[in-house]
């Protein structure tokens, strides 16, 4: 009799599992045949892509400890990559650190004195790209003329329309 109950329970579980899988297949087919389904999927992917590019690993800006950990991680990773000769990736990580930094001008001063001039120029160009992306998202694109100049803590940064940057020390 106990063996009969185990068999009945096994059969009942098998039938229940089969019914559940059948319902899942039916529901998925019905969902995919909805005319609005593809449109909703595209919209969700666009939204997630925008959010993903904006956040891309950036911590919660209300959590000071998370920002500090992210900042130190990006600085360390940037320095390591630059030391290995991977300047593009290193500059990307340093730019991420500058974005979340509480005193970006001070950090740029330190980086200007510690990085080679060409790498620092790449960093300035990357920061300009970040600024342009942020401006495009808010107010529309910023268009640079043939050359525009900014003051940055004792250094004049001259940005050319080709995207290259040169640095002239004022001291």
C-alpha positions as CSV (number, residue, x, y, z in Angstrom):
1,X,0.0,0.0,0.0
2,X,2.8,2.4,0.8
3,X,4.3,1.5,-2.6
4,X,1.1,2.4,-4.3
5,X,1.0,5.9,-2.6
6,X,4.6,6.6,-3.8
7,X,3.7,5.6,-7.3
8,X,0.5,7.7,-7.2
9,X,2.4,10.7,-5.9
10,X,5.1,10.2,-8.6
11,X,2.4,10.1,-11.3
12,X,0.6,13.1,-9.9
13,X,3.9,15.1,-9.7
14,X,4.7,14.1,-13.3
15,X,1.3,15.2,-14.5
16,X,1.4,18.5,-12.6
17,X,4.9,19.2,-14.0
18,X,3.7,18.4,-17.5
19,X,0.7,20.7,-17.1
20,X,2.9,23.5,-15.8
21,X,5.4,23.2,-18.7
22,X,2.5,23.1,-21.1
23,X,1.0,26.2,-19.6
24,X,4.4,28.0,-19.8
25,X,4.7,27.1,-23.5
26,X,1.1,28.2,-24.2
27,X,1.6,31.5,-22.4
28,X,4.9,32.2,-24.1
29,X,3.4,31.6,-27.6
30,X,0.4,33.8,-26.7
31,X,2.8,36.6,-25.5
32,X,5.0,36.4,-28.6
33,X,2.0,36.5,-30.9
34,X,0.8,39.8,-29.5
35,X,1.3,42.6,-32.1
36,X,2.6,45.0,-29.5
37,X,5.2,42.5,-28.1
38,X,8.1,43.4,-30.5
39,X,7.4,47.1,-30.1
40,X,7.5,46.8,-26.3
41,X,10.7,44.8,-26.4
42,X,12.4,47.4,-28.6
43,X,11.3,50.2,-26.3
44,X,12.5,48.3,-23.2
45,X,15.9,47.6,-24.8
46,X,16.3,51.3,-25.8
47,X,15.5,52.4,-22.3
48,X,17.9,49.8,-20.7
49,X,20.6,50.9,-23.2
50,X,20.2,54.5,-22.2
51,X,20.2,53.7,-18.5
52,X,23.1,51.2,-19.0
53,X,25.3,53.8,-20.8
54,X,24.5,56.4,-18.2
55,X,25.2,54.2,-15.2
56,X,27.6,51.6,-16.6
57,X,28.8,50.6,-13.2
58,X,28.5,53.9,-11.5
59,X,27.5,53.4,-7.9
60,X,24.5,54.9,-6.1
61,X,25.4,58.6,-5.8
62,X,23.7,58.8,-2.4
63,X,26.0,56.1,-0.9
64,X,29.3,57.9,0.0
65,X,31.1,54.6,0.7
66,X,30.1,53.1,-2.6
67,X,31.3,56.2,-4.4
68,X,34.6,56.1,-2.6
69,X,35.1,52.4,-3.4
70,X,34.3,53.0,-7.0
71,X,36.6,56.0,-7.2
72,X,39.6,54.1,-5.7
73,X,38.9,51.1,-7.9
74,X,38.8,53.2,-11.1
75,X,41.9,55.2,-10.1
76,X,43.8,52.0,-9.4
77,X,42.6,50.2,-12.5
78,X,43.4,53.3,-14.7
79,X,46.9,53.6,-13.3
80,X,47.5,49.8,-13.7
81,X,46.4,49.9,-17.4
82,X,48.4,53.0,-18.2
83,X,51.5,51.3,-16.6
84,X,50.9,48.3,-18.9
85,X,50.7,50.6,-21.9
86,X,47.0,50.3,-22.5
87,X,46.4,54.1,-22.5
88,X,42.9,54.1,-24.0
89,X,41.4,51.9,-21.3
90,X,43.4,53.5,-18.6
91,X,42.2,57.0,-19.6
92,X,38.7,55.7,-19.7
93,X,38.9,54.5,-16.1
94,X,40.6,57.7,-14.9
95,X,37.8,59.7,-16.6
96,X,35.2,57.6,-14.7
97,X,37.0,58.4,-11.5
98,X,37.0,62.1,-12.3
99,X,33.2,62.0,-13.0
100,X,32.5,60.8,-9.4
101,X,35.2,62.8,-7.7
102,X,34.2,65.5,-5.2
103,X,37.1,67.8,-6.3
104,X,37.7,67.1,-10.0
105,X,39.9,70.1,-10.5
106,X,42.3,69.1,-7.7
107,X,42.4,65.5,-9.1
108,X,43.2,66.8,-12.6
109,X,46.1,68.8,-11.1
110,X,47.5,65.7,-9.5
111,X,47.0,63.7,-12.7
112,X,48.6,66.4,-14.8
113,X,51.7,66.3,-12.7
114,X,51.9,62.5,-12.6
115,X,50.8,61.5,-16.1
116,X,52.8,61.9,-19.3
117,X,51.6,64.9,-21.3
118,X,50.2,62.8,-24.1
119,X,48.2,60.6,-21.7
120,X,46.9,63.7,-19.9
121,X,45.8,65.2,-23.2
122,X,43.9,62.0,-24.0
123,X,42.2,62.3,-20.6
124,X,41.2,65.9,-21.3
125,X,39.7,64.8,-24.7
126,X,37.9,61.9,-23.0
127,X,36.4,64.4,-20.4
128,X,35.3,66.6,-23.3
129,X,33.6,63.6,-24.8
130,X,31.8,62.9,-21.5
131,X,30.8,66.6,-21.3
132,X,29.4,66.5,-24.9
133,X,27.5,63.3,-24.2
134,X,26.0,64.8,-21.1
135,X,25.1,68.0,-23.0
136,X,23.5,66.1,-25.8
137,X,21.3,64.3,-23.3
138,X,20.2,67.5,-21.7
139,X,20.4,70.6,-23.8
140,X,21.5,69.4,-27.2
141,X,24.9,69.0,-28.7
142,X,27.8,71.4,-27.9
143,X,29.5,72.4,-31.1
144,X,33.2,73.4,-30.8
145,X,34.5,76.0,-33.1
146,X,37.9,75.8,-34.8
147,X,39.6,76.2,-31.4
148,X,38.2,76.8,-27.9
149,X,40.1,77.5,-24.8
150,X,39.5,76.7,-21.1
151,X,41.4,77.5,-18.0
152,X,42.1,74.5,-15.8
153,X,44.1,75.2,-12.6
154,X,47.1,76.8,-14.2
155,X,47.1,75.1,-17.5
156,X,45.5,76.3,-20.7
157,X,43.9,73.5,-22.6
158,X,43.4,74.2,-26.3
159,X,40.9,71.9,-28.0
160,X,41.0,71.7,-31.8
161,X,38.1,70.7,-34.0
162,X,40.0,67.5,-34.8
163,X,39.5,66.3,-31.3
164,X,43.2,66.6,-30.3
165,X,44.2,68.6,-27.3
166,X,47.4,70.3,-26.5
167,X,48.4,71.6,-23.1
168,X,50.4,74.8,-22.5
169,X,51.7,75.4,-19.0
170,X,51.2,79.0,-17.9
171,X,54.1,78.8,-15.3
